[in-house]
Amino acid sequence: MISPSTNFDQSEINPLKSLDAWEEDVLERYPDPASIANDRAADSYRNYENPERDTVREFYRLNHIYQDYDFVLGKKNNYLKFDKQEMPVWDAFRFLNQLVDDSDPDTDLDQFQHLLQTSEAIRRDGHPDWMVMTGLLHDMGKVLCLFGEPQWAVVGDTFPVGCAFSDKIVYPEFFKDNPDFNDDRYNTKYGIYSPNCGLKNVHLSWGHDEYVYQMAKDYLPEPGLYMLRYHSFYSQHREHAYDHLMDEHDHEMFKWVDLFNPYDLYSKNPHPPDWNELRPYYESLVAKYLPQTLKF
């Protein structure tokens, strides 16, 4: 839901007149990964068999062992009250200057540089400014590390809990040590869910996606919110492993997630953007969409 206090131009929220128009135009609107990746081959991204950084495999071992159903519900209960801290938006961005994502095999730049690379790639392709704002904001939830959370509880690919773990999730072999793996309540195809119940009724592993979605849900249009909430859900938007839990509305909205994903993934390169040059534009953009301070 969009806050009534936020002044959106409806043509900006949905630059196409309807989802039918979206479907007709989808092949032209989906970006070419090679055009985003610049000097790097698109098929070199997400190399989990031989990751360049030795933190990646150990990250997912811990993530898959400890991200069980009870853990996720506990973290939601703790953090989604947003009663930990209130700070100016730009203070949160400055924290991301210090954070390198241990789960990411594709970049060792700090997270703020990655956000700028993503949003700049979106802006270059002429998408509306709410989508540029989504690109800038999509990893803001990693400020969870400010509160002492280990990275395996903040970053990385997300996946449903409360039902069987798919073998399409990266490093699925590590799930054998997860408490839910042998729990009859949670280890069947549907687990605690019903067929096509809709992702709004499904608990995904805890991390920055859900956190930033909940933080931003009054400030961005629904397509942007789907991008935020599910951009790390690779086992679905790449592998379609959980179609059986999605409803029709999820499938329609995932066209926006699919549009966003190449900008998030293929914009990662070793060349940081020029912040001094970009600063006026992004300060104006943030002021348009977000309040001066955010609750965390």
N, C-alpha and C positions, 0 to 999 in steps of 0.2 A: 504494500500500500504506500502511495506517495503522500507525504505530508501536505495538507492543504496550504501550509505556509510557504511551500516551495513553488516558485513560479516557473513552470515548465512550458515551453512551446511544444504543443502536441506534435508538430511536424518534426521536431527534433527527437522526441521520444521514440517515434516510429517513423523513420524516413520513408518507409513503404506504406501504402494505404491500408494494407491488410496482410495477414499471413499468407493468403493466396498469392499476392504480389511477391511476397518474400520467396515463395517456393518457385515461382516462375523465374526469378532473378538470381536464384541461389548460386548457380555455377559461376556467374559473373562476379558475384560479391565475395565468394570464398577466395581468400588470398593464396597466391602461389608461394609455397614455403621457400622456394629458392630466392624469390625476390626479397623476402624478409631476412633470410640467413646471410645474405651478402657474400662474404668470402669463405663461407663454410658449407660443406655438403649437408643437405637437409637430413640425409639418412645417417648422419653421424651423431644425431641427438638421441638422448635416452638410451645410451649404451650401458646396460646394467650387467652384461656378461663380463666386460672388462672395463669397469669404470676407471677413469683417470685418477679419481680421488679415493683414497683407501677408507674414508669415513663412510662411504655410501652403503656398503654391504652391512657393516656393523650397525649403522643407523636402522636399517630395515629389520635386522634381527631383533633389536630391542622393541621397535615399533610393533612388530607382529606378535611378539610374546605378550606385551602388556596392554595393548589396545583391545580389551574385551568389553562386553556389554555393560557390566557394572562400572568399569572405569569411565566409559563415555558418559553415562548418566551422572556420575559424580562430578565430572568436569563441567558439564552443562549447568548443573545445579550451583556450582561454585562461581563460574565466570559469567553466566548470562544474566546475572543481577546487575552487572556493570557498576559495582560499588567499590572497586579497588582504588581508582584514581581518576582524576579529571585533569586533562592537560591540553594545551594548545595543539592544534593539528600538526603544526610544523615541528613541535617538539617530538611528536611520535615519528615523523619522517626522519628527523635527525638521529633517533635511536636506530633506525634501520640502516643508517650509514655504517654502523658498527657490526652488523650481523651478516654472516655468510652462511648459507643454507647447507648443512651437512648432508642432506639427502639428494642434492642436485649434482648429477654427474657432468653437467654442461657448462657451469660457470663458477668462478670463484670471486666474482665481483660482489660487493656488498648489495644488500637488498634494495636500497634506494636507487642504485644505478640500474638494477634490473627493472624496477618499476618505470623509470624514465625510458629505458629502451623499449619496453612494451607499449607504453602510451604514445611514444613518438612514432612507432611503426603503425599504430592505429591512426594517428593523426595524418601521417603521410598518405594513407590510402583514402582520406576524405570522409571518414565516418563521423557521425555527430559527436558533439563534445561530451555528451553523457557517457559515451563509450570510451572516449579518451580518459575521462575521469575514472571510469571503471578500471582501465588499465593501470592508472596511477595508484589506485586504491587496493588492487586485488590482493596484495600480500601484506597489507597493513596489519592484519591479524597476527602477524609474527611478533608483534609487540608483547604477546604472551610470554616471550622469553624474559621480558622485564620483571616478571613476577616469579622468576626462578624455575619456570617450567623447562624440562629438558627438551631438546629439539625433537626427539621422537614423539613428543606429545604436542607438537606445534606444526611441523612441516611434513612434507612427503605426500605420496599418493594416498587418497582416502578410499574407504571401502565400507560397505554396510557391516554392522555388527547386529547380532540377534538372529542371524541366519548363517548358512554355510559360507565359508570363505571360498571364493572362486579361484581356480588355478590360473586365471588370467591376471591376477594381481601380481605385481612384481615380487620376486622371491617368495612364492607361496609355500615353499618347504619350511619356512620358519613358523608357520602357523601351528605346526604339530605341538608346540609347547605353549600355545595359548589356552587358558582355562576353558574357553568356549568350544574348543575343537572337539572334545569328547563329551560335551554336555548335550544331552538329548533335546533340551529345550531350544538350543541354538544351532545345531549342526545339520539341520535338514535344509532343503532348497528354500523353503519359505520361512522356516523357524517360527518366530512370533508374529510374522506378517501374513497377509492374505494376498492372493494373486492380484497383481496390478492395483495395489492399494495406493500408489502414488508416493513419490519420494518425500513429500511433506510429512508422511507418516513413518518414515524410515530413519533410523539413527545411523549416521555414518561415523567412522572413526573420528575422534576428537582432534581438532586442530584449527589452523588459522582460517580455513574456508568458512566454516560455520560461524566462527567468531566475528569475522569481518562482515559476513552477511547480516547477522543480527545487529551489528553496529550501524550498518548503512541502510537498513531496510526502510527508513523513513525519508531517504534522500535521493534514491535513484529509481528509475523505472524498472519494471519487472524483468525485462531481458537482461539488464545489467546485474540485477540481483541473482538471477540464475548463473550468470558468468562467475560472480563472486562465490556462490555457494558450492558450485560443482566443478570449478576449473581444475582441481586436483583429482577428480574422480575418473582417472584414466581407464580403469577396468570397465567403465560404462561408455564414456564418450569415444574411446578408441576401440574397445573390444566388445562392447554390447553384451557384457556378461550378466547384466541385471535388468534386461528388458522385462522380465517376468514381475518385477516390482513397480515398474513405471506405469503411469496412467497416460491417457491421450494428451493431456495438457503438458506433461513432462516431455513427451516426444516432440511436441510442437516447440516448446521452449528450448530444447536441447539443440535446435538449429542455431540458436544464438550462442550457446556454449561452444558448438563446433566452429562457429565463426571466430570466436575469441581465442580458442586454443592455439592456433598457429602463431598468433602474435605473442602469446605468453612463452611458447616453446622456442620458436625459431629466431626471435629477436635477441637471444642471448649470444653475445660475442664479446671478445676481450677489449673492445674499444668503448670506454665510458663516454656518455654524452657530455656536452659542454653546459654545465648547470648555469653558469653565469649568463649564457645566451638565452637559455630556456626559462629562467626564473620568472621574468615578468608574466609570461603566458600562464605558467602553472600557478602562480600566486593568485592571478585573476580567476582561473578555473576553479581552484579550491574554494575561493570566497563565494563563487556562484552557487556551489552545490552543498557545501558543508558549513556547519556552525563554526565559530571561532575556536571552541573547545569541544573535545569529545570525552565521553565517559568510558572508562576501561574497567 
